[in-house]
Amino acid sequence: MIPLTICKDKTLFVLGLARSGRSTVAAALAGGARVMAWDDNADARARVTGAEMTAPDTADWSTVDMLVLAPGIPLTHPEPHPAVVAAKDAGVEVIGDIELFVRQVPGARIVAVTGTNGKSTTTAMIGHVLQSAGIDAVVAGNIGLPVLELQPGAPDRVHVLELSSYQIDLTPSIRPEVGILLNITPDHLDRHGGMAGYVDVKRKLFARMGSGCTAVIGIDDRYGRDLVETLSGVQGLAIVPVAVGRPRPGSVYVLDGRAFADGLSIMDLNGHPTLPGKHNQQNAAAAIAACQALGIGAAKIAAGIGSFPGLPHRIERLGERDGVSFYNDSKATNPEAAARALASFERIYWIAGGVPKDGPLAPVLPFLDRVARTYLIGAAEARFAVELSGRTDCVPSGTLARAVAQAASDAVADGGGVVLLSPACASFDQFTDFEARGDAFRALVTDLLEAEAVS
């Protein structure tokens, strides 16, 4: 871990004791801090040692120096958590674990990746390319290890951090060497007071960037194009737009599946086994731009992306049998992400549903001509059936197990196709998280693939 020596003799209140909260407690204690902590879940509290378990409504906030908030706990909307209100009333700053890392390791080389979709894949891809090129690089943040769980490294280590909007909101001091915004589409609007608030938080990542920094901005949506225009006035800041099908001088773009950097061909992405679809072409373009900004040559970048193994639950190919291919895209927790998966295939047997996000299914509608049949599960089943009525043949499957069996059987009977789990929903009605949902899908598919025949 990284001991938080900056917190020596200070008092931290850590609220939320999932993995990042537990690592914060351990790092603060190792640095000589007094730590108060709380989680409403008794099991979470039981996994923490060394901290003073104190319910927020009983805390003496006048003795606290910092409230370290877990990203999932509301900071501002729909309303601040009562602990946030109490802390601010007492003049206590409210931050997150990424902010503590930034303060503990001033000058750390940081590549920060944000965006509504594609963050994890792009973060992992950049880390893979850098490591393949012999660079000391680690991946952390919203993917992999919590940042304070990393071991201290050499001064030139590159920290590739995936940052959600919640984490950015709690990290006011971050100044990435390379900051990346992939895209912005409506998501988490209840936590940011609407679309304007969501966009503003994403833009905070670039607020302190200037000379010596590089901003990599996806311009396939208007929010990215607006940000490029806004940042163009920042003295010394290098700006690299990235796009798919949109050639532009000074940009990294993909045209007909081939990636170009400022007009020079870098690599052919067509047929990459773990990067299907145009959305992954945008991810690759952003990774190319980031790695070039860090001084990696085109040949090493192409080799690294070429060997990138992909990530679980993100259009993850699980196998094929009897002409039917199975893909796990459980990470697609909103319609925009599901639309990207649907755009990647033809003749799809689509499994969708769970806990629906705010907003309609409009993003997926242009791709329903690729869908042979839709299998609806979970809490969204009735709502999605209404929204998709007349647009695709819907089967009320209810559970993931029933949907997989039905989709596989139908695909075989129809002569083959793609069985795709891309739910366009959160998972919390039937699973603890999207990983658990994806793992369940993988297990069901594995059973099918190992059977004598798909039936």
C-alpha positions in Angstrom: 0.0 0.0 0.0 1.0 3.7 -0.1 1.2 5.0 3.5 -0.6 8.3 3.8 2.2 10.2 5.7 0.5 13.5 4.7 -2.2 12.5 7.1 0.1 12.0 10.1 -1.6 13.2 13.3 -4.7 14.1 11.4 -8.2 12.6 11.8 -9.9 11.1 8.8 -13.5 9.9 8.7 -13.8 7.2 6.0 -17.4 6.7 5.0 -18.1 3.6 2.9 -16.0 0.5 3.6 -15.9 -1.4 0.3 -12.5 -2.0 -1.2 -11.4 1.6 -1.8 -12.6 2.5 1.7 -10.7 -0.3 3.3 -7.6 0.6 1.5 -7.9 4.2 2.6 -8.3 3.1 6.2 -5.2 0.9 6.0 -3.1 3.6 4.2 -4.1 6.3 6.6 -3.3 4.2 9.7 0.0 3.3 8.1 0.7 7.0 7.7 0.1 7.8 11.3 -3.5 9.1 11.1 -6.4 8.6 13.5 -9.2 7.0 11.5 -12.9 7.0 12.2 -15.0 5.0 9.9 -18.5 3.8 9.1 -20.5 1.7 6.7 -24.2 0.9 7.1 -23.4 -2.7 6.3 -22.3 -4.6 9.5 -20.3 -7.1 7.4 -18.3 -4.3 5.8 -17.5 -2.8 9.2 -16.4 -6.2 10.5 -13.8 -6.5 7.7 -12.0 -3.3 8.9 -9.5 -3.3 11.8 -7.8 -0.4 13.5 -10.4 2.3 12.9 -12.9 3.7 15.4 -16.3 2.7 14.2 -18.5 5.8 14.6 -21.9 6.4 13.1 -21.8 9.7 11.2 -24.7 11.1 13.3 -22.8 10.6 16.5 -19.4 11.9 15.3 -17.9 15.1 16.7 -17.1 16.7 13.3 -15.1 19.5 15.0 -12.3 16.9 15.6 -12.2 15.7 11.9 -9.8 17.0 9.3 -11.1 15.2 6.2 -14.2 13.2 5.2 -13.1 10.6 2.7 -16.2 9.6 0.8 -16.8 6.4 -1.1 -17.7 7.3 -4.7 -21.1 5.6 -4.5 -22.3 7.9 -1.7 -24.1 11.0 -2.8 -22.0 14.2 -2.7 -24.5 16.7 -4.1 -27.5 14.9 -5.7 -30.2 13.8 -5.4 -29.3 15.2 -2.0 -26.0 15.2 -0.1 -25.5 12.4 2.4 -26.1 13.7 5.9 -22.4 13.1 6.7 -21.5 15.4 3.9 -23.8 18.1 5.2 -22.4 17.7 8.7 -18.8 17.8 7.5 -19.3 20.9 5.4 -21.1 22.7 8.2 -18.1 22.0 10.4 -15.6 23.2 7.7 -14.3 19.7 7.0 -13.2 19.1 3.4 -14.8 16.2 1.6 -12.6 14.2 -0.8 -11.9 10.8 -2.2 -9.1 8.3 -2.2 -7.8 9.5 -5.6 -7.3 12.9 -4.1 -5.3 11.5 -1.2 -3.1 9.7 -3.7 -2.6 12.9 -5.7 -1.5 14.8 -2.5 0.7 11.9 -1.2 2.5 11.5 -4.5 2.9 15.0 -5.9 4.2 15.0 -9.4 3.0 11.5 -10.0 2.7 10.7 -13.7 -1.0 10.2 -14.3 -3.0 9.1 -17.3 -6.6 9.7 -16.3 -9.4 8.1 -18.4 -13.1 9.1 -18.2 -16.2 9.0 -20.3 -19.6 7.4 -20.2 -18.6 4.3 -22.0 -15.3 2.6 -22.8 -13.3 3.7 -19.8 -12.3 0.3 -18.5 -11.3 -1.0 -21.9 -9.3 2.1 -22.8 -7.6 2.2 -19.4 -6.6 -1.5 -19.6 -5.4 -1.1 -23.2 -3.2 1.8 -22.4 -1.7 -0.1 -19.5 -1.1 -3.1 -21.6 0.6 -1.1 -24.4 2.9 0.7 -21.9 3.8 -2.5 -20.1 4.4 -4.3 -23.5 6.7 -1.4 -24.4 8.8 -1.9 -21.3 7.3 1.0 -19.4 6.8 0.8 -15.6 3.0 1.3 -15.7 0.2 0.3 -13.3 -3.6 0.4 -13.8 -5.9 1.4 -10.9 -8.8 3.6 -9.9 -12.2 2.4 -11.0 -10.6 -0.7 -12.4 -8.3 -3.2 -10.8 -6.7 -2.1 -7.5 -7.8 0.9 -5.5 -5.0 3.5 -6.0 -3.9 3.5 -2.4 -3.4 -0.3 -2.5 -0.6 0.1 -5.1 2.9 -0.4 -3.9 5.1 2.8 -4.0 6.9 3.0 -7.3 9.8 4.8 -9.0 9.3 8.5 -9.8 8.8 7.8 -13.5 6.1 5.2 -13.0 3.0 5.9 -15.1 -0.3 5.5 -13.2 -3.2 4.8 -15.7 -6.4 5.6 -13.7 -9.9 5.0 -14.7 -12.1 7.7 -13.1 -15.8 7.8 -12.9 -17.7 11.1 -12.6 -18.1 10.4 -8.9 -14.4 10.0 -8.4 -13.6 13.2 -10.4 -16.0 15.1 -8.2 -14.0 14.1 -5.2 -10.5 14.8 -6.7 -10.2 18.6 -7.0 -6.4 18.7 -7.2 -5.8 16.2 -10.0 -3.6 17.4 -12.9 -3.1 14.5 -15.3 -0.1 14.4 -17.6 -2.6 12.9 -20.1 -6.3 13.4 -19.6 -8.8 11.5 -21.7 -12.5 12.0 -22.3 -13.9 9.3 -24.6 -17.5 10.3 -24.9 -20.5 11.7 -23.0 -24.0 10.3 -23.2 -26.7 10.6 -20.5 -25.9 8.5 -17.4 -25.9 8.9 -13.6 -28.1 12.0 -14.1 -29.7 11.6 -10.7 -26.3 11.9 -9.1 -25.4 15.1 -10.9 -28.6 17.0 -11.1 -29.1 16.5 -14.8 -27.1 16.4 -18.0 -25.5 19.8 -17.5 -24.1 18.8 -14.1 -22.9 15.5 -15.5 -21.0 17.3 -18.3 -19.5 19.8 -15.9 -18.1 17.1 -13.6 -16.5 15.3 -16.6 -14.9 18.6 -17.6 -13.4 19.1 -14.2 -10.7 16.5 -15.1 -9.1 19.1 -17.3 -9.5 22.1 -15.0 -5.9 22.2 -13.8 -4.2 20.9 -17.0 -1.8 23.2 -18.9 1.7 23.3 -20.2 3.3 19.9 -20.5 -0.1 18.1 -20.4 -2.1 16.5 -23.2 -5.9 16.4 -23.5 -7.2 13.5 -25.6 -10.8 14.3 -26.4 -13.4 12.1 -28.3 -15.2 14.4 -30.8 -17.8 11.9 -32.0 -20.4 13.7 -29.7 -21.0 17.5 -29.3 -19.8 17.6 -25.7 -16.4 16.5 -26.8 -16.3 19.0 -29.6 -17.4 21.8 -27.3 -14.6 20.8 -24.8 -12.0 20.9 -27.6 -13.0 24.4 -28.4 -13.0 25.4 -24.7 -9.6 24.0 -24.0 -8.1 25.5 -27.2 -7.4 28.7 -25.2 -5.3 27.0 -22.5 -1.7 28.0 -23.0 0.7 25.1 -23.5 -1.9 22.4 -23.4 -1.6 19.9 -26.3 -5.1 18.8 -27.5 -5.5 15.6 -29.6 -9.0 15.0 -30.9 -9.9 11.3 -31.5 -12.7 10.2 -33.8 -14.1 7.3 -35.9 -14.8 8.2 -39.5 -13.9 11.8 -39.0 -10.4 12.6 -40.5 -9.0 15.8 -39.1 -5.5 17.3 -39.0 -3.7 16.8 -35.7 -6.1 14.1 -34.6 -6.0 10.3 -34.2 -8.9 8.8 -36.2 -10.1 5.5 -37.6 -11.3 5.3 -41.1 -12.6 2.0 -42.6 -11.1 0.2 -39.6 -7.6 1.6 -40.0 -6.2 3.9 -37.3 -4.3 7.0 -38.4 -2.3 9.6 -36.3 -2.1 12.9 -38.0 -2.6 11.3 -41.4 0.0 8.5 -40.9 -1.3 4.9 -40.8 -0.7 3.2 -37.4 -2.5 -0.1 -37.7 -5.5 -2.0 -39.0 -8.1 -2.8 -36.4 -10.3 -4.8 -38.7 -10.8 -8.3 -37.3 -9.2 -7.6 -33.9 -10.7 -10.5 -31.8 -11.2 -8.5 -28.6 -12.0 -5.1 -30.1 -15.2 -5.5 -32.2 -17.3 -2.5 -33.2 -16.8 1.1 -33.8 -16.8 2.0 -30.1 -13.7 -0.1 -29.7 -12.1 1.7 -32.6 -12.7 5.0 -30.6 -11.1 3.3 -27.5 -8.1 2.2 -29.6 -7.7 5.7 -31.1 -7.7 7.2 -27.6 -5.1 4.7 -26.5 -2.9 5.5 -29.5 -3.1 9.2 -28.7 -2.3 8.7 -25.0 0.7 6.4 -25.7 2.1 8.7 -28.4 1.9 11.6 -25.9 4.0 9.5 -23.5 6.6 9.0 -26.2 5.8 5.4 -27.4 6.5 4.8 -31.0 3.9 3.7 -33.6 5.3 0.1 -34.0 5.3 -0.6 -30.3 1.8 0.9 -30.0 0.5 -1.3 -32.8 2.1 -4.4 -31.3 0.6 -3.7 -27.9 -2.9 -3.1 -29.2 -2.6 -6.1 -31.4 -1.9 -8.3 -28.4 -4.5 -6.7 -26.1 -6.5 -9.6 -24.6 -9.6 -7.5 -23.8 -11.6 -7.4 -20.6 -14.2 -9.6 -19.1 -17.9 -8.5 -19.5 -17.1 -6.1 -22.3 -18.2 -7.8 -25.5 -16.2 -10.8 -24.3 -16.2 -13.7 -26.7 -17.0 -16.9 -24.8 -16.9 -19.4 -27.6 -18.8 -20.8 -30.5 -20.7 -24.1 -31.3 -23.1 -25.2 -34.0 -22.8 -21.9 -35.7 -23.7 -19.9 -32.6 -21.3 -17.4 -31.0 -21.7 -16.2 -27.4 -20.7 -12.8 -26.2 -20.8 -11.5 -22.6 -21.4 -7.7 -22.5 -22.7 -7.5 -19.0 -20.9 -4.2 -18.5 -23.5 -2.6 -20.8 -25.6 -1.1 -18.0 -27.2 1.6 -20.1 -28.8 1.8 -23.6 -25.9 3.7 -25.1 -23.5 0.9 -24.2 -25.9 -1.8 -25.5 -26.3 0.1 -28.7 -22.5 -0.1 -29.3 -22.6 -3.9 -28.8 -25.6 -4.3 -31.2 -23.8 -2.3 -33.8 -20.9 -4.8 -33.7 -22.8 -7.9 -35.0 -25.5 -9.2 -37.3 -28.2 -11.7 -36.6 -28.3 -11.2 -32.9 -30.2 -13.1 -30.2 -30.2 -10.3 -27.7 -30.6 -10.8 -23.9 -31.6 -7.5 -22.3 -33.1 -6.3 -19.0 -32.4 -5.8 -15.3 -32.9 -2.5 -13.5 -33.5 0.1 -16.2 -31.8 3.5 -16.1 -33.6 6.8 -16.5 -34.5 7.6 -20.1 -35.8 5.6 -23.1 -34.3 2.8 -25.1 -33.9 5.2 -28.1 -30.1 4.5 -28.6 -30.7 0.9 -29.4 -33.6 1.4 -31.9 -31.4 2.1 -35.0 -29.8 -1.3 -34.6 -32.8 -3.5 -34.1 -32.7 -4.6 -37.7 -29.7 -6.7 -36.6 -31.7 -8.4 -33.9 -33.4 -11.7 -34.7 -35.1 -12.0 -31.3 -35.0 -10.3 -27.9 -35.1 -12.1 -24.6 -36.2 -9.9 -21.7 -35.2 -10.5 -18.1 -35.5 -8.9 -14.7 -37.3 -5.7 -13.5 -37.3 -4.1 -17.0 -39.1 -6.9 -18.7 -42.5 -5.3 -18.9 -41.3 -1.8 -19.7 -38.9 -3.0 -22.4 -41.7 -5.2 -23.9 -43.8 -2.0 -24.4 -40.9 0.1 -25.7 -39.8 -2.6 -28.2 -43.3 -3.7 -29.3 -43.5 -3.8 -33.0 -39.8 -3.3 -33.4 -38.4 -6.7 -32.5 -39.8 -10.1 -31.5 -39.7 -10.1 -27.7 -39.7 -13.2 -25.5 -40.5 -12.8 -21.8 -37.7 -14.9 -20.4 -37.7 -13.6 -16.8 -34.4 -15.1 -15.7 -30.9 -15.2 -17.3 -30.8 -19.0 -17.3 -34.1 -19.3 -19.2 -33.0 -16.5 -21.7 -29.7 -18.3 -22.4 -31.4 -21.6 -23.1 -34.1 -20.0 -25.3 -31.7 -17.9 -27.2 -29.2 -20.7 -27.9 -32.0 -23.1 -29.0 -33.5 -20.5 -31.3 -30.1 -19.5 -32.8 -29.3 -23.1 -33.6 -32.8 -23.7 -35.1 -32.4 -20.6 -37.3 -29.0 -21.7 -38.6 -26.7 -19.8 -36.4 -26.0 -16.3 -35.1 -24.8 -14.4 -32.0 -26.2 -14.8 -28.6 -25.4 -11.5 -26.9 -25.9 -10.5 -23.3 -25.9 -6.7 -23.4 -28.6 -5.8 -20.8 -28.8 -2.0 -21.2 -29.6 -2.1 -17.4 -28.1 -2.3 -14.0 -28.0 -5.8 -12.4 -29.2 -5.2 -8.9 -32.6 -6.9 -9.2 -31.1 -10.4 -9.7 -27.3 -10.0 -9.2 -25.0 -8.2 -6.9 -23.3 -6.4 -9.7 -22.6 -6.6 -13.4 -19.6 -8.9 -12.8 -21.8 -11.4 -11.0 -24.3 -11.2 -13.9 -21.5 -11.8 -16.5 -20.0 -14.6 -14.5 -23.4 -16.3 -14.3 -23.8 -15.9 -18.1 -20.3 -17.3 -18.6 -21.1 -20.4 -16.5 -24.4 -21.0 -18.4 -22.6 -20.7 -21.7 -19.8 -22.9 -20.6 -22.3 -25.6 -19.7 -23.9 -25.3 -23.2 -20.5 -25.4 -25.0 -19.4 -28.5 -23.0 -22.7 -30.3 -23.7 -22.9 -32.8 -26.5 -25.1 -30.4 -28.5 -26.8 -27.0 -28.0 -30.5 -27.7 -27.7 
